């Protein structure tokens, strides 16, 4: 795998992570509105498919008719039929369609006796005919920017602005600041802003507004900061408490920088987070890169 491909995959994973985190608060209400349905109850269900389960079909043939029609014939044999077979056929249909991109005719040859009382056709509502396409870049950003849900406000960055510029980014940032319960929440949304702007190749706008951000970020609850403090206090038992605490603070700040850099946070923002100069932040990043 090339470095470029790895980088693109990492970026894609970041986008997926954000969208999954925000799905319940941002995307579900959006989809319900656009589908013109009113939800009274919902529950998130399992998303991952069990790919370790193997399904083996009895016979699959590619065929061509005298009229030059090409399709797939799938044949199954069974002597103990029940109503789960229709869903097994549906599973096979999805796999074969995705693999061969051809029409499919499914046939089951019953080997038992008597007449099996089973369904051989799906109900109309179970038949896949297509999907709804929501192009967020064509939607009015007003519906997002006026929302009281921060996760929804973030979507304004992807909507249909005449021009996505620094003024728009400031507007979204200020709206998130006003809606955030605390500085830690705001920092989370601000970092998500950076990743979303990456989808529009507009991340540079964040660098321009960092200097006048209306906050200083408290990192005392950051897990890496805490780990650094704990390690420093352990050293303190051996080398003297004051020296150990100082070492712990230093390690905590360095771990915040390393972790933030791996997440793609800019040097300017890391400097603001830690209170260290930009040159010091760069030195920590360089030192880590050499390991």
TIPATOR-511525 format. One record per atom (N, C-alpha, C, O): residue in one letter; x, y, z. Coordinates in steps of 0.02 Angstrom, whole numbers, padded with zeros to 5 digits, always signed. Atoms other than C-alpha are relative to their C-alpha. Layout:
AXYZ...
***
This chain:
X+00042-00060+00000X+00000+00000+00000X+00044+00062+00000X+00089+00068+00041X-00042-00060+00006X+00073+00169-00052X-00013+00046+00059X-00065+00042+00092X+00008-00049-00054X+00100+00310+00074X-00060+00044-00012X-00096+00061+00035X+00057-00043+00016X-00029+00415-00018X-00066-00036+00015X-00113-00007+00041X+00061+00039-00013X-00157+00275-00008X-00012-00007+00075X-00069-00003+00098X+00006+00005-00073X-00121+00252+00178X-00027+00065+00030X-00070+00065+00074X+00021-00066-00025X-00143+00439+00207X-00074+00010-00015X-00111+00035+00028X+00070-00008+00019X-00309+00440+00113X-00045-00044+00043X-00100-00024+00063X+00039+00046-00042X-00369+00289+00213X-00006+00027+00071X-00059+00023+00102X+00001-00029-00067X-00321+00373+00377X-00049+00059+00004X-00087+00065+00051X+00046-00056+00003X-00414+00531+00326X-00072-00025-00003X-00116+00002+00030X+00067+00029+00006X-00564+00426+00276X-00025-00026+00067X-00084-00019+00083X+00019+00026-00065X-00563+00342+00446X-00020+00056+00048X-00065+00048+00088X+00017-00057-00042X-00565+00513+00531X-00069+00026-00017X-00109+00041+00029X+00066-00023+00020X-00716+00567+00429X-00053-00049+00026X-00104-00028+00054X+00047+00050-00023X-00805+00403+00469X-00012+00005+00075X-00068-00001+00098X+00004-00004-00073X-00767+00422+00654X-00045+00058+00021X-00089+00051+00064X+00040-00059-00016X-00842+00597+00660X-00074-00012-00017X-00118+00001+00023X+00069+00008+00022X-00996+00552+00560X-00036-00052+00042X-00096-00044+00055X+00032+00050-00043X-01029+00398+00667X-00015+00029+00069X-00067+00016+00099X+00010-00033-00064X-01007+00500+00826X-00060+00046-00001X-00097+00051+00048X+00052-00052+00004X-01129+00632+00764X-00065-00024-00032X-00113+00014-00039X+00057+00026+00038X-01253+00518+00674X-00067+00011+00036X-00115+00034+00006X+00063-00002-00037X-01384+00515+00811X-00027+00071+00006X-00087+00083-00002X+00022-00068-00012X-01389+00702+00844X-00006+00042-00063X-00047+00089-00065X+00000-00042+00060X-01356+00770+00670X-00033-00033-00060X-00077-00003-00091X+00022+00030+00063X-01390+00647+00530X-00069-00031+00004X-00107-00027-00045X+00066+00032-00004X-01543+00554+00595X-00056+00052-00006X-00103+00040-00044X+00052-00051+00009X-01648+00714+00615X-00001+00028-00072X-00054+00041-00099X-00004-00025+00069X-01586+00775+00444X-00035-00048-00047X-00076-00028-00089X+00030+00051+00044X-01635+00612+00359X-00075-00004+00010X-00113-00009-00038X+00072+00003-00014X-01804+00608+00447X-00037+00059-00033X-00091+00051-00060X+00031-00059+00030X-01841+00785+00387X-00005-00007-00076X-00057+00007-00105X-00001+00005+00073X-01791+00751+00207X-00043-00057-00025X-00068-00055-00082X+00045+00055+00019X-01890+00588+00204X-00072+00015+00019X-00118-00023+00003X+00067-00022-00022X-02039+00682+00279X-00034-00051+00044X-00091-00070+00033X+00029+00046-00050X-02064+00562+00424X+00013+00029+00069X+00063+00064+00081X-00007-00023-00069X-02090+00600+00608X+00017-00059+00044X-00022-00105+00052X-00023+00055-00042X-01990+00488+00724X-00025+00008+00071X-00019+00062+00100X+00022-00002-00070X-02065+00446+00893X+00045-00042+00044X+00044-00035+00105X-00045+00044-00038X-01936+00316+00944X+00053-00027-00047X+00039-00040-00105X-00052+00030+00040X-01771+00249+00882X+00051-00034+00045X+00057-00018+00104X-00052+00035-00037X-01631+00132+00935X+00055-00019-00049X+00041-00047-00102X-00057+00017+00044X-01459+00112+00860X+00013-00075+00004X+00016-00104+00059X-00011+00071+00002X-01427-00066+00805X+00069-00016-00028X+00104+00029-00052X-00066+00022+00020X-01274-00167+00759X+00016+00022-00072X-00025+00013-00116X-00019-00025+00066X-01179-00092+00611X+00045-00048-00037X+00044-00051-00099X-00050+00043+00033X-01043-00221+00577X-00030-00067-00018X-00067-00097+00021X+00021+00065+00021X-01079-00377+00478X+00051-00052+00021X+00111-00038+00023X-00045+00054-00019X-01006-00543+00533X+00029-00029-00064X-00003-00072-00096X-00029+00022+00064X-00889-00572+00386X+00034-00068+00005X+00056-00095-00046X-00033+00065-00007X-00817-00732+00458X-00046-00058-00017X-00024-00115-00025X+00047+00053+00018X-00976-00829+00418X+00004-00013-00075X-00003+00033-00116X-00005+00017+00071X-00955-00920+00254X-00065-00030-00024X-00096-00071+00010X+00059+00028+00032X-01100-00957+00138X+00022-00032-00066X+00055+00000-00107X-00018+00034+00063X-01079-01084+00000X-00064-00016-00039X-00106-00053-00015X+00057+00014+00042X-01207-01085-00140X+00010-00066-00036X+00067-00086-00049X-00006+00067+00032X-01247-01251-00223X+00027+00005-00071X+00077-00026-00088X-00024-00009+00069X-01230-01198-00405X-00013+00071-00024X-00067+00099-00012X+00008-00066+00029X-01201-01032-00491X+00029-00003-00071X+00085-00025-00081X-00022+00002+00070X-01190-01013-00680X-00008+00069-00032X-00057+00104-00021X+00009-00056+00046X-01158-00870-00798X-00028-00029-00065X-00002-00079-00089X+00030+00026+00061X-01268-00894-00951X-00011+00057-00051X-00013+00116-00033X+00014-00047+00054X-01299-00810-01118X-00052-00033-00046X-00044-00091-00065X+00053+00027+00041X-01457-00833-01223X+00012+00015-00074X+00060+00049-00092X-00007-00012+00072X-01482-00833-01411X-00012+00073-00018X+00007+00096-00071X+00012-00072+00011X-01540-00652-01394X+00056+00043+00031X+00049+00104+00039X-00058-00034-00030X-01370-00608-01317X-00015+00029+00069X+00018+00077+00090X+00015-00021-00068X-01448-00585-01146X+00045-00038+00048X+00049-00100+00046X-00044+00031-00049X-01324-00618-01005X-00030+00005+00070X-00057+00058+00088X+00022-00003-00069X-01373-00663-00828X+00029-00058+00040X+00064-00101+00013X-00025+00051-00046X-01333-00772-00678X-00059-00045+00019X-00113-00021+00036X+00048+00047-00027X-01429-00930-00635X+00029-00031+00063X+00084-00058+00064X-00021+00027-00065X-01418-00982-00453X-00049-00056+00019X-00109-00045+00021X+00042+00058-00016X-01482-01155-00405X+00018-00027+00070X+00076-00037+00086X-00008+00030-00067X-01507-01222-00228X-00041-00064+00004X-00093-00070-00029X+00036+00063-00013X-01560-01397-00172X-00014-00003+00075X+00029+00013+00116X+00017+00004-00072X-01652-01425-00007X-00057-00050+00009X-00102-00055-00033X+00054+00047-00015X-01762-01558+00073X-00036+00018+00065X-00087-00012+00082X+00031-00022-00062X-01803-01469+00236X-00011+00075-00001X+00023+00113+00033X+00011-00072+00010X-01872-01300+00185X-00036+00032+00059X-00078+00001+00092X+00038-00041-00047X-01927-01165+00305X+00002+00073-00025X+00033+00087-00076X+00008-00069+00025X-01966-00979+00291X+00063+00043+00006X+00063+00102-00012X-00063-00039-00001X-01786-00926+00324X+00035-00003-00068X+00080+00036-00081X-00033+00007+00065X-01738-00983+00149X-00007+00063-00042X+00040+00081-00078X+00010-00060+00041X-01812-00826+00070X+00052+00054+00017X+00074+00091-00026X-00049-00050-00021X-01692-00719+00173X+00071-00023-00017X+00115+00018-00030X-00065+00025+00022X-01546-00833+00133X+00010+00015-00074X+00065+00034-00096X-00003-00017+00071X-01587-00809-00051X+00015+00075-00009X+00052+00094-00054X-00011-00073+00004X-01591-00621-00021X+00074+00015+00013X+00103+00059-00019X-00072-00009-00016X-01416-00633+00056X+00042-00020-00061X+00089+00016-00079X-00037+00022+00060X-01353-00731-00095X-00008+00051-00056X+00039+00065-00093X+00014-00048+00054X-01435-00606-00211X+00045+00062+00007X+00072+00086-00043X-00042-00059-00011X-01342-00460-00132X+00073-00014-00018X+00106+00027-00049X-00070+00017+00015X-01175-00550-00144X+00011-00007-00075X+00059+00020-00101X-00009+00012+00072X-01200-00605-00325X-00007+00065-00040X+00030+00076-00088X+00008-00064+00034X-01261-00433-00379X+00062+00043+00007X+00086+00072-00042X-00060-00041-00012X-01112-00347-00300X+00061-00028-00036X+00106+00009-00055X-00057+00032+00031X-00993-00473-00378X-00002+00003-00077X+00048+00017-00109X+00003+00009+00073X-01058-00493-00556X-00037+00056-00037X-00030+00062-00098X+00035-00056+00032X-01169-00340-00590X-00043-00022-00058X-00046+00011-00110X+00044+00028+00052X-01289-00446-00691X-00067-00019+00031X-00071-00031+00091X+00064+00026-00027X-01473-00495-00674X+00009-00071+00026X+00052-00108+00001X-00008+00067-00031X-01496-00651-00568X-00068-00034+00003X-00118-00003+00021X+00060+00040-00007X-01625-00789-00575X+00015-00055+00050X+00060-00096+00041X-00011+00049-00054X-01638-00894-00416X-00051-00057-00008X-00110-00045-00020X+00043+00059+00005X-01708-01071-00421X+00016-00046+00059X+00074-00058+00075X-00010+00049-00053X-01735-01192-00276X-00034-00065-00021X-00094-00065-00036X+00027+00066+00017X-01760-01377-00314X-00012-00037+00066X+00035-00055+00102X+00020+00032-00063X-01857-01458-00171X+00006-00076-00007X-00022-00105-00053X-00013+00072+00003X-01802-01637-00135X-00044-00041+00048X-00040-00102+00049X+00042+00035-00048X-01929-01678+00000X-00064-00025-00032X-00071-00027-00093X+00065+00024+00024X-02106-01747-00012X-00054+00049+00019X-00045+00091+00063X+00055-00045-00015X-02271-01657-00012X+00012+00069-00029X+00058+00079-00069X-00005-00069+00024X-02296-01473-00044X+00023+00045+00057X-00013+00054+00105X-00025-00042-00055X-02188-01357+00063X-00040+00065+00005X-00054+00098-00045X+00038-00062-00012X-02284-01213+00142X+00049+00055+00021X+00054+00073+00080X-00050-00052-00014X-02150-01079+00127X-00010+00059-00048X-00040+00052-00101X+00002-00059+00043X-02135-00904+00057X+00055-00006-00053X+00112-00025-00038X-00050-00001+00054X-02048-00893-00111X+00010+00070-00029X+00050+00080-00074X-00005-00069+00023X-02072-00706-00137X+00004+00046+00061X-00029+00034+00111X-00004-00050-00053X-02024-00557-00029X-00060+00046-00001X-00090+00057-00054X+00050-00052-00002X-02152-00433+00030X+00026+00062-00036X+00087+00073-00039X-00018-00059+00040X-02152-00273-00072X+00049+00045+00038X+00097+00070+00009X-00042-00046-00039X-02074-00171+00070X+00070-00028+00014X+00114+00009+00035X-00065+00030-00011X-01928-00294+00083X+00043-00002-00063X+00102-00022-00060X-00037+00004+00063X-01877-00280-00099X+00042+00063-00009X+00016+00119-00007X-00046-00056+00011X-01725-00170-00128X-00005+00025-00072X+00007-00013-00119X+00006-00029+00067X-01755-00052-00275X+00047+00059-00010X+00055+00083-00066X-00045-00058+00006X-01635+00088-00238X+00005+00035+00068X-00021+00011+00118X-00009-00036-00063X-01589+00217-00106X-00009+00075-00012X-00003+00100-00068X+00007-00072+00003X-01621+00400-00066X+00070+00031+00001X+00112+00012+00041X-00065-00035+00002X-01475+00514-00111X-00009+00070+00027X-00047+00110+00001X+00000-00067-00030X-01448+00666-00001X+00067+00032-00014X+00118+00011+00014X-00062-00036+00017X-01318+00783-00075X+00006+00061+00045X-00026+00112+00033X-00002-00052-00050X-01270+00890+00073X+00028+00066-00028X+00014+00120-00001X-00029-00061+00029X-01174+01013-00038X-00053+00042-00036X-00038+00099-00056X+00053-00038+00032X-01341+01067-00114X-00051+00027+00051X-00097+00063+00032X+00048-00020-00051X-01432+01098+00052X+00015+00071+00025X+00072+00093+00025X-00006-00069-00026X-01464+01271+00124X+00036-00002+00067X+00013-00035+00114X-00037+00002-00063X-01335+01303+00261X-00038+00032+00058X-00021+00021+00116X+00039-00034-00053X-01463+01408+00356X-00030-00049+00049X-00032-00036+00109X+00032+00048-00044X-01550+01253+00423X+00049-00030+00050X+00029-00053+00104X-00051+00026-00046X-01386+01197+00501X+00026+00053+00047X+00032+00042+00107X-00030-00053-00040X-01315+01362+00562X-00048+00025+00054X-00027+00050+00105X+00049-00023-00048X-01478+01403+00652X-00020-00054+00049X-00060-00042+00094X+00016+00055-00045X-01487+01235+00738X+00029+00012+00070X+00080+00046+00077X-00026-00004-00069X-01465+01223+00927X+00040-00062+00018X+00060-00070+00076X-00038+00062-00011X-01375+01056+00907X+00069+00009-00032X+00074+00015-00093X-00067-00012+00027X-01185+01079+00887X+00019-00048-00056X+00049-00027-00106X-00016+00049+00051X-01168+00918+00786X-00033+00018-00067X-00006+00003-00120X+00035-00021+00061X-01294+00988+00662X+00032+00064-00028X+00038+00071-00089X-00034-00062+00022X-01208+01159+00655X+00063-00017-00041X+00077+00017-00090X-00061+00020+00036X-01049+01071+00599X-00014-00015-00073X+00029-00004-00116X+00017+00019+00069X-01139+01011+00442X-00005+00061-00045X-00003+00055-00107X+00003-00061+00040X-01154+01192+00387X+00063+00009-00043X+00061+00038-00096X-00063-00006+00037X-00972+01180+00332X-00002-00038-00066X+00037-00023-00112X+00005+00041+00060X-01023+01053+00200X-00057+00020-00046X-00066-00008-00099X+00061-00018+00036X-01181+01141+00140X+00015+00049-00057X+00073+00063-00074X-00004-00039+00062X-01216+01256-00008X+00011+00074+00011X-00035+00114+00002X-00018-00071-00007X-01128+01420+00031X+00019+00027-00069X+00048-00009-00110X-00026-00030+00063X-01099+01541-00115X+00075-00006-00004X+00103-00018-00058X-00073+00010-00004X-00918+01532-00056X+00018-00020+00071X-00001+00014+00119X-00024+00021-00066X-00841+01436+00088X+00064+00038+00013X+00116+00023-00016X-00058-00043-00013X-00723+01568+00158X+00011+00008+00075X-00021-00024+00116X-00018-00011-00070X-00647+01630+00320X-00060+00026+00040X-00068+00007+00099X+00058-00027-00035X-00805+01725+00365X-00049-00055+00020X-00077-00054+00075X+00045+00056-00015X-00910+01565+00355X+00029-00042+00056X-00008-00062+00102X-00032+00041-00052X-00784+01469+00461X-00006+00035+00068X-00018+00002+00118X+00008-00037-00062X-00789+01607+00592X-00071-00005+00026X-00083-00013+00086X+00070+00004-00019X-00978+01602+00592X-00015-00067+00034X-00048-00069+00086X+00011+00067-00028X-00981+01415+00623X+00036-00007+00066X+00009-00034+00115X-00038+00004-00062X-00844+01428+00754X-00036+00037+00056X-00042+00010+00111X+00033-00039-00051X-00937+01565+00849X-00066-00033+00023X-00084-00031+00082X+00063+00035-00017X-01100+01468+00841X+00015-00060+00045X-00021-00072+00093X-00019+00057-00041X-01014+01314+00912X+00022+00022+00070X+00007-00011+00120X-00023-00026-00065X-00934+01418+01049X-00060+00017+00044X-00060+00003+00104X+00059-00020-00038X-01104+01486+01102X-00041-00060+00022X-00076-00057+00073X+00041+00059-00016X-01183+01313+01103X+00036-00051+00044X+00005-00095+00073X-00039+00050-00038X-01042+01219+01191X-00009+00010+00075X-00008+00066+00100X+00011-00002-00072X-01071+01175+01372X+00063+00022+00037X+00059+00054+00090X-00063-00019-00031X-00887+01200+01414X+00055+00001-00053X+00043-00016-00111X-00055-00007+00047X-00717+01229+01334X+00022-00067-00029X+00042-00070-00087X-00019+00066+00025X-00680+01043+01319X-00046-00022-00057X-00023-00050-00106X+00047+00017+00053X-00838+01018+01218X+00015+00041-00063X+00015+00015-00119X-00015-00042+00058X-00794+01165+01108X+00062-00025-00036X+00064-00025-00098X-00061+00024+00032X-00620+01096+01077X-00015-00062-00043X+00013-00069-00097X+00019+00060+00038X-00697+00931+01021X-00031+00021-00067X-00013-00005-00120X+00034-00022+00062X-00809+01022+00895X+00049+00038-00045X+00045+00033-00106X-00048-00038+00040X-00667+01135+00840X+00046-00048-00039X+00063-00036-00097X-00042+00049+00034X-00560+00983+00800X-00040-00035-00056X-00012-00051-00109X+00042+00029+00052X-00706+00909+00703X-00009+00049-00058X-00014+00028-00116X+00002-00050+00053X-00718+01073+00607X+00060-00008-00046X+00053-00006-00107X-00061+00007+00040X-00538+01048+00550X-00006-00059-00047X+00013-00053-00106X+00005+00059+00041X-00574+00874+00486X-00053+00009-00055X-00043-00012-00112X+00052-00011+00050X-00736+00925+00399X+00024+00049-00055X+00008+00040-00113X-00026-00047+00050X-00650+01072+00315X+00049-00035-00047X+00058-00014-00104X-00044+00039+00043X-00525+00944+00250X-00037-00030-00059X-00009-00040-00112X+00041+00027+00055X-00668+00872+00146X-00008+00052-00056X-00018+00034-00114X+00009-00054+00049X-00682+01041+00060X+00067+00034-00018X+00067+00086-00049X-00066-00027+00013X-00493+01071+00050X+00006+00072+00025X+00034+00115-00008X+00003-00068-00025X-00518+01223+00160X+00027+00006+00071X+00008+00052+00108X-00026+00001-00069X-00422+01182+00320X+00041+00062+00017X+00046+00080+00076X-00043-00058-00013X-00310+01335+00300X-00038+00057+00035X-00008+00097+00070X+00038-00055-00031X-00452+01449+00357X+00004-00004+00076X+00001+00048+00109X-00004+00007-00073X-00437+01378+00534X+00063+00032+00027X+00062+00062+00081X-00063-00029-00023X-00256+01434+00547X-00007+00075+00008X+00026+00105+00051X+00008-00073-00002X-00312+01613+00515X-00042+00024+00058X-00037+00082+00079X+00044-00022-00054X-00440+01615+00655X+00022-00025+00069X-00009-00008+00119X-00023+00027-00065X-00342+01523+00791X+00023+00055+00047X+00009+00053+00107X-00030-00052-00043X-00255+01680+00854X-00051+00040+00039X-00036+00065+00093X+00050-00040-00036X-00417+01766+00902X-00055-00045+00030X-00111-00022+00043X+00049+00044-00031X-00504+01613+00974X-00014+00023+00071X+00033+00038+00109X+00019-00029-00064X-00600+01668+01129X+00006-00049+00058X-00039-00054+00099X-00007+00048-00055X-00531+01535+01246X+00072-00021+00009X+00114-00015-00036X-00061+00039-00012X-00385+01450+01326X-00025-00069+00020X-00074-00074+00057X+00026+00068-00009X-00404+01262+01333X+00031-00033+00060X+00092-00034+00068X-00023+00034-00060X-00392+01168+01497X+00014-00072-00018X-00031-00109-00037X-00019+00069+00019X-00296+01007+01466X+00011-00044+00062X+00037-00099+00056X-00015+00037-00061X-00290+00950+01647X-00036-00067+00003X-00015-00112+00041X+00036+00064+00000X-00416+00811+01610X+00020-00044-00058X-00008-00098-00066X-00022+00040+00057X-00327+00749+01454X+00034-00063+00026X+00078-00060+00069X-00026+00064-00026X-00286+00564+01478X+00076-00005-00006X+00108-00032+00038X-00072+00004+00008X-00110+00583+01410X+00036+00047+00049X+00090+00032+00073X-00028-00046-00049X-00079+00733+01522X+00002-00035+00069X+00051-00030+00106X+00004+00035-00064X-00136+00629+01671X+00053-00054+00005X+00084-00064+00058X-00051+00053+00001X-00023+00485+01620X+00069+00029+00013X+00110-00001+00048X-00065-00032-00010X+00124+00604+01613X+00009+00021+00073X+00064+00012+00101X-00003-00020-00070X+00084+00672+01786X+00013-00060+00045X+00056-00058+00089X-00009+00060-00041X+00068+00498+01860X+00070-00028-00005X+00100-00048+00045X-00067+00025+00009X+00232+00444+01784X+00051+00045+00036X+00099+00021+00066X-00046-00047-00032X+00316+00601+01849X-00002-00007+00076X+00050-00001+00108X+00005+00008-00072X+00250+00574+02025X+00035-00064+00023X+00064-00066+00077X-00036+00062-00015X+00319+00397+02021X+00075+00013+00002X+00110-00010+00047X-00071-00019+00001X+00488+00468+01973X+00015+00041+00063X+00070+00036+00091X-00010-00043-00059X+00463+00593+02115X+00016-00038+00063X+00053-00013+00106X-00014+00040-00059X+00465+00456+02244X+00073-00019+00004X+00100-00030+00058X-00070+00020+00002X+00640+00414+02188X+00047+00059-00003X+00103+00056+00024X-00046-00056+00012X+00712+00584+02142X-00019+00063+00037X+00015+00115+00031X+00022-00060-00035X+00618+00704+02252X-00065+00024-00029X-00072+00028-00090X+00068-00015+00023X+00436+00758+02242X-00002+00059-00047X-00035+00055-00099X+00003-00061+00041X+00464+00932+02170X+00026-00013-00070X-00004+00007-00120X-00030+00016+00065X+00577+00869+02031X-00045-00048-00039X-00053-00041-00100X+00043+00049+00033X+00459+00724+01994X-00063+00033-00028X-00084+00016-00083X+00060-00034+00023X+00306+00837+01981X+00016+00042-00062X-00023+00043-00109X-00021-00040+00058X+00400+00953+01863X+00009-00045-00062X-00011-00027-00117X-00010+00047+00055X+00450+00802+01758X-00067-00025-00027X-00077-00033-00087X+00066+00024+00020X+00270+00740+01758X-00037+00052-00042X-00069+00034-00092X+00032-00053+00038X+00203+00907+01698X+00029+00004-00071X-00008+00010-00120X-00034-00003+00066X+00331+00909+01558X-00022-00058-00044X-00037-00049-00103X+00019+00059+00039X+00288+00731+01504X-00074+00004-00020X-00093-00017-00075X+00070-00008+00016X+00103+00770+01512X-00011+00045-00059X-00050+00030-00104X+00006-00047+00055X+00120+00920+01398X+00027-00030-00065X-00003-00021-00118X-00028+00030+00060X+00231+00825+01277X-00047-00052-00029X-00053-00058-00090X+00045+00051+00025X+00106+00683+01266X-00061+00031-00033X-00086+00004-00083X+00055-00036+00032X-00034+00806+01228X+00020+00022-00070X-00019+00016-00117X-00025-00024+00065X+00072+00878+01086X+00005-00058-00049X-00017-00053-00106X-00009+00058+00043X+00115+00706+01016X-00068-00027-00023X-00078-00040-00082X+00066+00026+00016X-00064+00645+01025X-00037+00047-00048X-00068+00025-00096X+00034-00049+00042X-00132+00806+00949X+00030+00002-00070X-00007+00009-00119X-00033-00001+00065X-00003+00804+00809X-00022-00060-00042X-00033-00053-00102X+00022+00060+00035X-00052+00626+00763X-00071+00006-00025X-00090-00025-00074X+00069-00012+00021X-00232+00685+00752X-00004+00056-00052X-00058+00071-00077X-00001-00052+00052X-00178+00823+00632X-00012+00070+00025X-00024+00115-00015X+00011-00067-00028X-00197+00971+00751X+00061+00043-00015X+00118+00020-00011X-00053-00045+00021X-00095+01121+00697X+00046+00019+00058X+00027+00014+00116X-00049-00023-00050X+00061+01183+00787X-00028+00060+00039X-00018+00065+00099X+00027-00060-00033X-00028+01348+00823X-00050-00018+00055X-00048+00010+00109X+00050+00020-00050X-00173+01263+00912X+00031-00039+00057X+00011-00031+00114X-00035+00036-00054X-00058+01146+01008X+00037+00047+00046X+00041+00036+00106X-00034-00051-00040X+00039+01298+01065X-00050+00033+00048X-00035+00045+00106X+00051-00032-00041X-00121+01377+01127X-00026-00047+00055X-00041-00025+00110X+00023+00050-00048X-00175+01216+01213X+00047-00008+00059X+00026-00012+00116X-00049+00017-00052X-00014+01188+01308X+00033+00060+00033X+00062+00054+00087X-00034-00059-00027X+00047+01365+01336X+00073+00003-00018X+00109+00048+00005X-00070+00001+00022X+00213+01320+01255X+00007+00040-00065X-00042+00048-00102X-00011-00036+00062X+00290+01420+01114X-00005-00048-00060X+00003-00108-00053X+00006+00042+00060X+00265+01359+00935X+00066-00035-00014X+00066-00092-00038X-00065+00032+00013X+00452+01325+00921X+00011-00059+00047X+00040-00109+00026X-00006+00055-00047X+00446+01216+01078X-00045-00059-00022X-00024-00117-00018X+00045+00052+00025X+00297+01121+01008X+00032-00036-00058X+00030-00098-00061X-00033+00030+00058X+00391+01092+00845X+00058-00045+00021X+00069-00098-00009X-00056+00040-00024X+00542+01027+00941X-00025-00067+00028X+00006-00119+00017X+00028+00061-00028X+00433+00901+01035X-00022-00047-00056X-00009-00107-00053X+00023+00041+00057X+00357+00841+00870X+00060-00031-00036X+00059-00089-00055X-00061+00025+00034X+00530+00825+00790X+00033-00055+00041X+00056-00105+00013X-00031+00051-00043X+00597+00729+00940X-00038-00066-00003X-00008-00120-00005X+00041+00060+00004X+00452+00608+00932X+00008-00035-00067X+00009-00096-00071X-00006+00028+00068X+00473+00585+00743X+00064-00041-00008X+00067-00086-00050X-00064+00034+00005X+00653+00527+00768X+00001-00067+00036X+00047-00108+00026X+00000+00062-00040X+00603+00386+00886X-00019-00060-00043X-00022-00116-00018
***
